[in-house]
Amino acid sequence: MEPFVLTTDRLELRPFAPADTDEVFRTVQDPDILRWTTIPSPYAREDAVHFVEQISGAGLRDGTGFHFAVRARGGGPLLAAVGVGVHVPPGVWELGYWTAAAHRRRGYVTEAATEVIRWTLTTLPVHRLIWRAEVGNGPSRAVALRLGFTMEGVERAGTVHQGTARDTWTGSLLPSDVGLPAPFPYLPARDVRAPNPAADGPGAGGHPAAPGGREPRSGDVSAAL
């Protein structure tokens, strides 16, 4: 895909380009960015080159990731970064973001991410957008909630950061959550109770018996995550 520009009332979003390398390198030296994101730490200029040319550049070329440098309309310093990348299974993409230390608490990431979400859900074959952050990253969670993400729980050892597996908060956003059509209909699961191990009969370990002692038939829910 060729480079393109997204705009909001205050902001201009462009895919990262080689001219952004030095500014990326300087900006992400911020201790909060190094602490709460999975970028290398310490962060060398070679890491910035790899991000701009390999992660961002290759993602744009092959359509698997779109990483935007966020600046004020008309130019100016790098304010933030917002990106989406393909996840597993197909149709699931992940949103990520950070804000430069000098430009926090002005709503830039929320404004930019809102536009990236709109673009993603109307341009790409996406039926589910996910967000993840290490447990304790309250500012990132607050942004995700403002964007409309539904918190789904804690993923144990969901990320590896600086050589340590860490728990992550997880959330999701569906096209219908922001009033957009989805690629196909969504059928939510019924509200069911998880099986009670103490009540399992001889069939425990295989298909648990359905209520009333009968074997489950097509359509019965035998287990819940």
N, C-alpha and C positions, 0 to 999 in steps of 0.2 A: 504494500500500500504506500502511496506517495504521502509525504508529510502534509499535514493540514492544520488548521487553526480552529479552536473552539473559543467562544467568547461568552462572557456574562456581563452584567451591568458594570462591574469594576475591573474585570480580569481578562487576561488573554492566556490561553493554554496552547502551547506548542510542544510537539514531541521533542525530547532532548536531542541536541545536536552537538558535534564536537566543540563548538564555540562555548558551550556551557560547562565544559569539563573543569576548568579552574574554579569556577564559582561553586560547582557541586562539591569539589574537594574542600574548599574553605567552609562552606555552610555546614557540612555534616561532621565537622570536628566538634560540634556542640555536644556536651556530655549527655543531654537528654536523648538526642537522636541516637547516639552510640549505645546508650543504655537500653532503649526500648525497641530498637529495630534490629534485624538480623544481619545488618551490613558488617563487614569486617571491622575489627577493632584491635589495634589502631588502624586507622583508615588512611592508606597511602594514596598518592596521586594516581598510581597505577590502578587502584581500585576504582577511582572515578572514571578513568579511561575505559576500564572493563564495563562499568555500568552504562556509560553513554554509548559506547560503540558496539558492545556485545549484547548486553541485556536489553537496553532500549532500542538500539539500532536493529538488531536481529529480530526482536519482537515485532517491530514495525514492518520489516521486510517480509516476514513469513506470516504475519497476522495472528501471532500467538500472545502478543502483549503490547500494550500502549501506555507509555510513561510520559507524562506531561510536565514540563516546566511551567510553573504558574508565575506570571508577572502582571503588573498593572497594565491596563490598556494604554497603549502609547509607549510602553517600555519601562525600564527601571530595573531594580535588583530582583534577584530570585526570591520570591516570597514563600513558595511551597512546592511540593511535588505530589502529584496524584497519579496513580497507575492502576490498570486492571490487567490481569493475566489469566490465561486459560488454566483450568484446574481439572481434576478428575472427579466424576465421570464427565463425558462430553456434555456441553451445555451449561456447565458450572464454571463461573469465573470468580476471581478473588480481587477485592479492592484493597488498596493500601495507600498510605499518605504520610507525609510529615510536613512540618512548618518550620521555617527558619526562625531562630530564637528571637530576633529583633521584630518579628512581625506576627507574633502570637496574640490571641485574644481579640482579633479583629474580624473573625468570621471568614477568613480567606479560604481555608480548607473546606469548610462546609459549603461555601458558594461554588468553589471549583469542583468539588466532588459531586455535587448535585447535577452539574452539567455533564460530567463524565458518566455518571449513572444514566442520565437521559440518553446520551449518545450511545452508550454501550447497549442498553436495552432496546433501542430503536434501530441499531445498525448491525449488531452481531447476533448470532443464533444462541442467545442466552436465555435460559428459563430460571436460573437461580444464581444470585450474586452473593458471595460469602465475604465475611470480614472476620479476621482473627487478630487478637492482640494478647501479649503476655498478661496473665492475671496481675493486676496492680496498675496497669496503664490506664488510669481513670480518664485522662483527657481524650485518648483515642476512643474509648468506649462512649464518652459523652458525644463526640462527633457522630459516631455510628448511630446512636439513638436519635440524634437530630435528623439524620439522613433517612430514618425510617426503618432501620434494621431491627429485626426481632431477635432478642438474645435467646440463645438455645441452650446454653450451659457451659460447662468447663470441659475441655479436651485434655485429658491427662497426657503429659509429655508431648504436647501438641507442636512444640517447636524446639529446636536445638539452637542455643545461643551461647557463644563463647565457651563451647565445649560442654554445656550442661543442658540436659533435657528439662524443659519448663512447661508448666501448665498454661493453657491459653483459654481466654474467653472466646466464644464463637457466636456468630450471628448470621442471619440470612435476610435477604431482601428479594422479593419476587416482583415481577413486572406489575402484578395486580396491586401490590402495596403502594405503588406510586401512580396508579391509574393508567397503566399502559397494558396493551394486549400481550398475552404470552404466546409462545410458539405453539403450545397445545394446552388443552384443558388441564386443570389441577384438581385432583380428587383427594382432599385431606383424609387422613386416617380417622376411623372411629375412635371415640374416647373409650379405651378398654383398660382393664386392670391387668397388671402383670401376674403371671401364674404364681400361686403360693406353693413353694417347694414342700411345705409340711403336709399339704393336701394331696400331693402326687401319689398316684396308685402304682401298681406294678409296671405301668407303661412309662414311668419316669425315665428320661433319657432318650426316649423316642418321641412319638406324637402323644402328648398328654391327652388323657380322656377329656371329652367335652362335658359340659354340665349335664347332669342326669345319667352319667355313666356311658353314654353312647360315644362311638368313635367320631372324630371330627370329619365333617364333610366339606366339600368345596364351599368356600366363603367363610368358614369359621376362622377365628383368630386364635391361634394356639400359643402365641408368645408375643410379648411386647418389649421393645427395647427401652 
